[in-house]
Amino acid sequence: MQHLMRDKVVIVTGAGSPAGIGLATAKAFAAAGARVAITDVAEGSAPRRARDIGDEVRGYTCDVTDRAACEALAEEVLDAWGRIDVLVNNAGITQSRKVMDIARADYDLLMDVNLRGALHMSQAVIPAMAARGSGSIVCIASVAAQRGGGFVGGSHYAASKGGVLGLVKGMARELGPQGIRVNAVNPGVIITDMNSRAFDEARRRQIVESIPLGRFGRPEDVAGVCLFLGSDLSAYMTGSEIDVNGGIHIH
Ligand SMILES: NC(=O)c1ccc[n+]([C@@H]2O[C@H](COP(=O)([O-])OP(=O)(O)OC[C@H]3O[C@@H](n4cnc5c(N)ncnc54)[C@H](O)[C@@H]3O)[C@@H](O)[C@H]2O)c1
């Protein structure tokens, strides 16, 4: 397992949150032998987490809505480690809103971070991946895109993640000939800072009863699938979506 990602360089966005999917994903890649750059918009959070994981992990502050910042980050990683093999577009935000309450600013914010952010970071790493003729981009979408939300995020969240699925398929088609694979992961309900206070006890019970595997997801459940998609174990996969939802949405 420690050899799976040896000599590989990985970027994970939105990995500053201590209980989040991004940090668990960074740890999974580091445990598999990769050098990992973790980033987050929250000032100083990614460098702090990086120090906790180990020497082969570096932390950067980067707002994925800022294309120039994404490009500067990719340059820094290339300067430090000389290559970029995997990008995990994990940074994301949600909002609970009824359709009629979605203001222009709410819509813009979610689209900016969840969809434009994934495009920006992908644009930042594609030239280096194309130059080497290989790379894997993993985008975290959501079960919300498939079933129309219904847990925490409003319709604009579902739409932003639906946009991510379209972006993944379009990039996969265009970038495949350059050796770059692009795939999506659709988490179900994973308990993180995004939703840990969103459900009262009755709602928690109700949701868990509707999950065939009988529990909420953990960040590590998603991390393992990101590692699979980032590694050569998935060498013939591109344009795919993998559901990590305990069976809450089977289709
Ligand atoms: N938790 C779930 O149930 C669930 C379900 C489906 C999809 N997702 C998706 O998984 C991803 C990770 O979510 P999480 O549950 O770990 O949440 P989280 O809130 O713990 O982590 C998200 C991280 O993204 C960072 N971030 C926000 N805006 C950013 C920006 N502009 N630039 C860079 N970083 C930014 C935040 O600071 C935070 O650290 C998100 O894309 C989310 O939409 C989560």
The ligand as an SDF file (V2000), in Angstrom:
LIG
                    3D

 44 48  0  0  0  0  0  0  0  0999 V2000
  -20.2580   16.0340    4.0380 N   0  0  0  0  0  0  0  0  0  0  0  0
  -21.1300   15.5500    3.1700 C   0  0  0  0  0  0  0  0  0  0  0  0
  -22.1300   14.9010    3.5250 O   0  0  0  0  0  0  0  0  0  0  0  0
  -20.9200   15.7790    1.6970 C   0  0  0  0  0  0  0  0  0  0  0  0
  -21.8070   15.1450    0.8050 C   0  0  0  0  0  0  0  0  0  0  0  0
  -21.6280   15.3250   -0.5520 C   0  0  0  0  0  0  0  0  0  0  0  0
  -20.6030   16.1210   -1.0240 C   0  0  0  0  0  0  0  0  0  0  0  0
  -19.7710   16.7370   -0.1410 N   0  0  0  0  0  0  0  0  0  0  0  0
  -18.7070   17.5600   -0.6870 C   0  0  0  0  0  0  0  0  0  0  0  0
  -17.4750   17.1360   -0.1630 O   0  0  0  0  0  0  0  0  0  0  0  0
  -16.5530   18.2240   -0.1690 C   0  0  0  0  0  0  0  0  0  0  0  0
  -15.9030   18.3570    1.2010 C   0  0  0  0  0  0  0  0  0  0  0  0
  -16.8870   18.7040    2.1460 O   0  0  0  0  0  0  0  0  0  0  0  0
  -16.7980   18.3740    3.7120 P   0  0  0  0  0  0  0  0  0  0  0  0
  -18.0580   17.6910    4.0600 O   0  0  0  0  0  0  0  0  0  0  0  0
  -15.5040   17.7470    4.0470 O   0  0  0  0  0  0  0  0  0  0  0  0
  -16.9170   19.8440    4.2920 O   0  0  0  0  0  0  0  0  0  0  0  0
  -15.9210   20.7760    5.1380 P   0  0  0  0  0  0  0  0  0  0  0  0
  -16.6970   22.0210    5.3600 O   0  0  0  0  0  0  0  0  0  0  0  0
  -15.4000   20.0240    6.3070 O   0  0  0  0  0  0  0  0  0  0  0  0
  -14.7230   21.0270    4.1250 O   0  0  0  0  0  0  0  0  0  0  0  0
  -14.7850   21.9080    3.0330 C   0  0  0  0  0  0  0  0  0  0  0  0
  -13.5150   22.7270    3.0250 C   0  0  0  0  0  0  0  0  0  0  0  0
  -13.5180   23.5670    1.8590 O   0  0  0  0  0  0  0  0  0  0  0  0
  -12.9350   24.7960    2.2320 C   0  0  0  0  0  0  0  0  0  0  0  0
  -13.3140   25.8710    1.3150 N   0  0  0  0  0  0  0  0  0  0  0  0
  -14.4850   26.5560    1.2710 C   0  0  0  0  0  0  0  0  0  0  0  0
  -14.4230   27.5130    0.3360 N   0  0  0  0  0  0  0  0  0  0  0  0
  -13.1950   27.4310   -0.2420 C   0  0  0  0  0  0  0  0  0  0  0  0
  -12.5300   28.1750   -1.2530 C   0  0  0  0  0  0  0  0  0  0  0  0
  -13.1370   29.2050   -1.8660 N   0  0  0  0  0  0  0  0  0  0  0  0
  -11.2690   27.8180   -1.5840 N   0  0  0  0  0  0  0  0  0  0  0  0
  -10.6460   26.7920   -0.9580 C   0  0  0  0  0  0  0  0  0  0  0  0
  -11.2270   26.0670    0.0340 N   0  0  0  0  0  0  0  0  0  0  0  0
  -12.4860   26.3860    0.3860 C   0  0  0  0  0  0  0  0  0  0  0  0
  -13.4490   25.0460    3.6370 C   0  0  0  0  0  0  0  0  0  0  0  0
  -12.6590   26.0100    4.3310 O   0  0  0  0  0  0  0  0  0  0  0  0
  -13.3850   23.6410    4.2350 C   0  0  0  0  0  0  0  0  0  0  0  0
  -12.1510   23.3950    4.8830 O   0  0  0  0  0  0  0  0  0  0  0  0
  -17.3600   19.4490   -0.6030 C   0  0  0  0  0  0  0  0  0  0  0  0
  -17.1660   19.6830   -1.9720 O   0  0  0  0  0  0  0  0  0  0  0  0
  -18.7860   19.0210   -0.3330 C   0  0  0  0  0  0  0  0  0  0  0  0
  -19.7180   19.7310   -1.1210 O   0  0  0  0  0  0  0  0  0  0  0  0
  -19.8980   16.5740    1.2040 C   0  0  0  0  0  0  0  0  0  0  0  0
  1  2  1  0
  2  3  2  0
  2  4  1  0
  4  5  1  0
  4 44  2  0
  5  6  2  0
  6  7  1  0
  7  8  2  0
  8  9  1  0
  8 44  1  0
  9 10  1  0
  9 42  1  0
 10 11  1  0
 11 12  1  0
 11 40  1  0
 12 13  1  0
 13 14  1  0
 14 15  2  0
 14 16  1  0
 14 17  1  0
 17 18  1  0
 18 19  2  0
 18 20  1  0
 18 21  1  0
 21 22  1  0
 22 23  1  0
 23 24  1  0
 23 38  1  0
 24 25  1  0
 25 26  1  0
 25 36  1  0
 26 27  1  0
 26 35  1  0
 27 28  2  0
 28 29  1  0
 29 30  1  0
 29 35  2  0
 30 31  1  0
 30 32  2  0
 32 33  1  0
 33 34  2  0
 34 35  1  0
 36 37  1  0
 36 38  1  0
 38 39  1  0
 40 41  1  0
 40 42  1  0
 42 43  1  0
M  CHG  2   8   1  16  -1
M  END
$$$$
